[in-house]
Amino acid sequence: MVAQGIQRAHFETSHLQYNDENALSYTISLALYAARNYYSVYRELPTGKGFADMVFIPRKKFPDKPALVVELKWDKSAKGAISQIKQKQYCKSLEKYAGNILLAGINYSKKDKEHQCMIEKIVK
C-alpha cells in the first residue's frame, strides 16, 4: 500500500526527469506531506556511520507515533535499503527517543517504473 501511495505521488510531481535520489526524495515528501502535522522532518540527518535520507521524529504532542527512518534507493532493492539503515546504524541519532521506530526502505526501478517499499518495526 505504501509503494502504491508513493507511485500516486510520483505521478503528481512536476519533475521532467525522475531519475535521481532528489526526485525520489521530493516524491516521498509530497506523499508524506500531511505527516508534517505530526512529525519534524529531517533530510540527510547525520547518524551512526553516515546520513539517513529522511528521518521523521514525532512532535511532542504526538508521543504515540513511531519515529520513521527512511532510506531511498534507485535501481537497487528496498531490502538493501533496510540493511543499510541497520549496517550504518542510522537509528543511533534516535537513542534518546523512547518510542517505537519504523525503518522504511524505498526503491524505484527505472526499468519497471515501479516503487518498492519494505517496512520493519523496532520496538524499544
Backbone bond lengths (Angstrom), bond angles and torsions (degrees), N, CA, C in turn:
res aa  C-N    CA-C-N  psi(-1)  N-CA   C-N-CA  omega(-1)  CA-C   N-CA-C  phi
1 M - - - 1.451 - - 1.525 110.75 -
2 V 1.338 116.73 -38.70 1.461 119.97 179.27 1.518 110.17 -63.41
3 A 1.329 116.53 -46.72 1.466 120.56 179.52 1.535 110.66 -59.52
4 Q 1.323 117.64 -37.80 1.464 120.73 178.76 1.535 110.68 -66.84
5 G 1.321 116.95 -39.26 1.465 120.75 176.97 1.517 111.54 -64.26
6 I 1.317 116.55 -40.82 1.460 120.66 177.61 1.528 109.89 -65.27
7 Q 1.325 116.21 -39.73 1.467 121.08 178.30 1.529 110.19 -59.44
8 R 1.334 116.80 -43.42 1.471 120.25 178.82 1.524 110.67 -64.12
9 A 1.341 116.70 -42.77 1.466 120.38 178.84 1.526 110.58 -63.93
10 H 1.315 116.68 -35.93 1.473 121.44 178.06 1.518 110.30 -57.46
11 F 1.305 117.18 -43.73 1.462 120.99 -178.67 1.525 112.43 -70.77
12 E 1.336 117.03 -16.48 1.454 120.70 178.77 1.522 112.55 -92.20
13 T 1.323 118.10 -9.53 1.459 120.74 179.88 1.513 109.45 -76.16
14 S 1.327 115.20 159.25 1.456 119.36 -177.25 1.526 112.25 -103.20
15 H 1.316 118.08 20.32 1.461 120.75 -179.35 1.523 110.82 -70.45
16 L 1.303 115.69 130.89 1.454 119.28 173.25 1.519 109.60 -71.64
17 Q 1.330 115.23 -36.28 1.464 120.51 176.77 1.519 107.82 -121.32
18 Y 1.287 115.01 139.52 1.463 121.08 179.02 1.511 105.48 -123.10
19 N 1.339 114.94 73.92 1.455 117.75 -171.55 1.514 114.04 -141.17
20 D 1.302 117.41 28.19 1.456 118.38 174.73 1.526 110.18 -154.33
21 E 1.322 114.93 172.79 1.462 120.37 -175.85 1.520 112.08 -66.17
22 N 1.334 118.02 -33.47 1.469 120.23 178.54 1.521 111.56 -62.75
23 A 1.316 116.76 -42.10 1.463 120.30 178.10 1.523 110.26 -64.52
24 L 1.330 116.96 -41.68 1.463 120.95 178.07 1.529 109.97 -64.58
25 S 1.320 117.09 -42.01 1.460 121.53 178.66 1.531 110.58 -61.33
26 Y 1.325 116.66 -41.55 1.462 121.41 177.70 1.532 110.18 -60.84
27 T 1.321 116.65 -42.49 1.460 121.24 179.20 1.523 110.82 -63.68
28 I 1.333 116.88 -43.47 1.472 121.12 178.66 1.529 108.85 -61.83
29 S 1.325 116.99 -44.15 1.467 120.52 178.68 1.521 111.28 -59.52
30 L 1.322 116.54 -41.60 1.461 120.70 177.92 1.530 110.81 -65.17
31 A 1.333 116.18 -44.78 1.461 120.56 -179.05 1.531 111.40 -62.76
32 L 1.314 116.60 -33.05 1.469 120.84 -177.05 1.528 112.12 -106.61
33 Y 1.325 116.78 22.71 1.465 120.88 -176.43 1.532 112.13 -54.87
34 A 1.302 117.13 -44.03 1.470 120.67 -179.44 1.525 112.07 -65.09
35 A 1.330 117.11 -21.36 1.465 120.69 179.35 1.524 111.31 -63.57
36 R 1.318 117.77 -22.12 1.469 120.98 179.93 1.527 111.79 -62.00
37 N 1.322 117.72 -20.43 1.458 120.52 175.15 1.523 111.20 -67.63
38 Y 1.315 116.66 -28.37 1.465 122.40 -175.10 1.521 113.91 -108.99
39 Y 1.335 116.78 -19.33 1.465 121.51 -171.58 1.523 112.61 -129.27
40 S 1.326 115.25 151.52 1.459 122.07 162.96 1.520 104.93 -90.93
41 V 1.332 116.91 131.75 1.455 121.58 -174.26 1.520 109.68 -111.31
42 Y 1.330 115.84 130.98 1.462 121.93 -179.66 1.525 109.58 -124.09
43 R 1.331 116.37 132.14 1.465 121.39 175.28 1.508 108.31 -104.20
44 E 1.328 115.65 140.46 1.465 122.28 178.65 1.529 111.30 52.79
45 L 1.325 115.77 50.32 1.457 121.68 -178.93 1.525 109.82 -74.84
46 P 1.356 117.76 125.79 1.467 119.61 176.94 1.528 109.51 -63.21
47 T 1.314 115.58 128.84 1.458 121.13 -177.33 1.519 108.81 -136.60
48 G 1.325 117.52 -167.50 1.462 124.11 -179.08 1.514 115.77 -27.17
49 K 1.329 117.79 -81.01 1.462 122.63 -175.51 1.524 111.33 -122.97
50 G 1.297 116.42 40.52 1.458 119.12 -179.35 1.511 111.58 163.22
51 F 1.321 115.61 -148.35 1.455 121.88 -177.40 1.520 109.50 -130.00
52 A 1.323 116.25 124.96 1.463 120.43 174.85 1.517 107.87 -76.06
53 D 1.332 117.37 135.07 1.462 120.38 -178.01 1.518 112.03 -58.42
54 M 1.322 116.10 -48.41 1.462 120.56 178.68 1.526 108.97 -146.36
55 V 1.330 115.41 138.23 1.463 121.11 176.43 1.522 107.70 -132.22
56 F 1.322 115.33 130.23 1.459 122.81 178.70 1.528 107.23 -112.26
57 I 1.327 116.31 117.03 1.468 120.87 -179.94 1.525 107.73 -113.14
58 P 1.341 117.19 126.56 1.474 119.95 -177.34 1.532 111.80 -59.18
59 R 1.316 115.21 140.16 1.465 120.57 174.04 1.530 108.14 -68.57
60 K 1.327 116.45 156.49 1.470 121.31 -175.59 1.526 112.79 -56.75
61 K 1.331 117.40 -28.33 1.467 120.93 -179.65 1.526 112.63 -72.71
62 F 1.339 117.31 -10.54 1.466 121.30 -174.76 1.534 111.49 -129.25
63 P 1.334 117.39 60.47 1.467 120.18 -176.50 1.531 113.66 -67.80
64 D 1.323 117.30 -14.49 1.465 120.54 -179.54 1.532 112.14 -80.31
65 K 1.331 117.82 -13.58 1.460 121.47 -179.79 1.528 110.31 -79.18
66 P 1.328 117.75 143.06 1.472 119.27 176.49 1.525 110.33 -80.00
67 A 1.326 116.54 153.05 1.462 120.65 170.09 1.527 106.72 -74.07
68 L 1.316 116.49 159.67 1.458 121.32 -177.30 1.522 109.05 -135.05
69 V 1.339 116.48 124.27 1.464 122.69 176.10 1.523 106.74 -111.96
70 V 1.341 116.16 120.95 1.460 121.37 -174.14 1.528 110.37 -116.18
71 E 1.325 115.66 130.33 1.469 121.91 173.03 1.520 107.68 -117.68
72 L 1.330 116.04 128.26 1.457 122.38 -177.62 1.521 110.43 -103.17
73 K 1.308 116.32 137.55 1.465 122.31 178.76 1.514 109.66 -129.68
74 W 1.299 114.66 156.07 1.457 123.46 -178.54 1.515 107.56 -128.52
75 D 1.315 117.80 115.32 1.471 122.75 -179.51 1.524 112.78 57.04
76 K 1.312 116.22 37.75 1.467 121.41 175.97 1.518 107.16 -127.59
77 S 1.335 118.03 -120.09 1.464 119.10 177.81 1.527 110.64 -152.19
78 A 1.320 115.09 150.88 1.462 120.78 176.41 1.531 109.78 -65.80
79 K 1.325 116.47 -36.82 1.468 120.66 178.29 1.535 110.38 -63.68
80 G 1.321 116.58 -40.02 1.464 120.65 176.95 1.514 111.95 -63.82
81 A 1.326 116.81 -34.33 1.461 120.94 177.63 1.527 110.68 -65.40
82 I 1.335 116.62 -42.37 1.473 121.08 177.21 1.531 109.22 -62.61
83 S 1.319 116.79 -43.50 1.467 121.11 178.82 1.527 110.76 -59.26
84 Q 1.329 117.27 -40.57 1.464 120.80 179.58 1.523 110.94 -65.04
85 I 1.322 117.50 -40.72 1.468 120.98 177.85 1.521 109.56 -56.78
86 K 1.323 116.50 -44.91 1.471 120.86 -178.73 1.523 111.55 -71.73
87 Q 1.333 116.36 -47.91 1.467 121.29 -176.09 1.532 111.78 -61.43
88 K 1.316 116.11 -40.53 1.464 119.91 -178.26 1.523 112.72 -92.84
89 Q 1.326 116.12 8.15 1.463 123.44 173.32 1.533 112.75 53.71
90 Y 1.330 115.60 48.68 1.456 120.60 -178.77 1.528 113.01 -64.41
91 C 1.305 117.78 -19.34 1.468 119.98 -179.54 1.521 112.42 -81.05
92 K 1.324 118.22 -6.02 1.462 120.94 178.38 1.523 111.65 -57.49
93 S 1.322 116.72 -33.05 1.466 119.89 -179.80 1.527 111.60 -68.79
94 L 1.330 116.83 -11.21 1.466 121.33 -179.14 1.527 112.26 -108.72
95 E 1.332 117.18 19.63 1.467 120.16 -177.34 1.525 112.82 -56.73
96 K 1.333 117.59 -36.05 1.465 121.22 -178.95 1.524 112.18 -81.82
97 Y 1.315 116.52 -11.20 1.456 121.15 179.10 1.525 108.80 -74.45
98 A 1.341 117.33 131.44 1.461 121.24 -172.41 1.523 114.70 -95.54
99 G 1.322 118.16 -12.69 1.457 120.10 -174.68 1.520 114.05 -92.15
100 N 1.311 115.53 -173.78 1.462 121.92 177.66 1.527 110.12 -72.22
101 I 1.329 114.82 159.11 1.465 121.42 -178.94 1.529 108.50 -129.97
102 L 1.326 115.80 135.65 1.460 121.09 172.69 1.521 108.50 -106.01
103 L 1.320 115.78 129.75 1.460 121.54 173.31 1.520 106.31 -98.07
104 A 1.325 116.91 129.06 1.459 120.61 -179.69 1.527 109.44 -125.37
105 G 1.313 115.32 119.54 1.453 121.76 174.49 1.518 107.83 -104.24
106 I 1.323 116.54 124.95 1.462 120.92 -177.50 1.522 108.84 -125.92
107 N 1.318 115.89 129.17 1.458 122.17 179.90 1.524 109.37 -126.51
108 Y 1.332 114.68 145.43 1.464 120.43 173.56 1.524 108.06 -120.70
109 S 1.318 115.94 129.39 1.457 122.08 178.63 1.520 109.46 -99.82
110 K 1.337 115.83 115.34 1.469 119.07 177.81 1.528 110.76 -63.94
111 K 1.314 116.60 -36.59 1.471 121.22 -177.57 1.529 110.77 -63.66
112 D 1.347 116.12 -51.69 1.462 121.24 -176.25 1.528 113.23 -88.02
113 K 1.344 116.12 -13.87 1.472 121.44 -175.37 1.526 111.13 57.77
114 E 1.320 115.09 38.16 1.468 121.68 -177.64 1.529 110.57 -124.83
115 H 1.324 114.97 149.26 1.456 122.23 173.76 1.524 108.73 -99.11
116 Q 1.325 115.51 145.55 1.465 121.78 172.40 1.524 106.69 -122.39
117 C 1.293 116.47 146.67 1.462 120.23 177.28 1.521 108.36 -141.12
118 M 1.324 114.34 136.35 1.461 121.16 175.20 1.521 106.00 -128.74
119 I 1.319 116.60 132.87 1.459 121.31 -179.00 1.514 108.77 -125.21
120 E 1.322 114.65 135.36 1.467 120.90 179.12 1.528 107.57 -130.61
121 K 1.315 115.81 137.06 1.465 120.87 -177.40 1.528 109.92 -101.06
122 I 1.337 115.36 135.11 1.453 121.53 173.83 1.527 106.36 -113.39
123 V 1.304 116.60 120.78 1.467 121.41 -179.99 1.526 107.51 -98.19
124 K 1.327 115.89 124.33 1.470 120.51 -179.91 1.507 110.50 -96.71
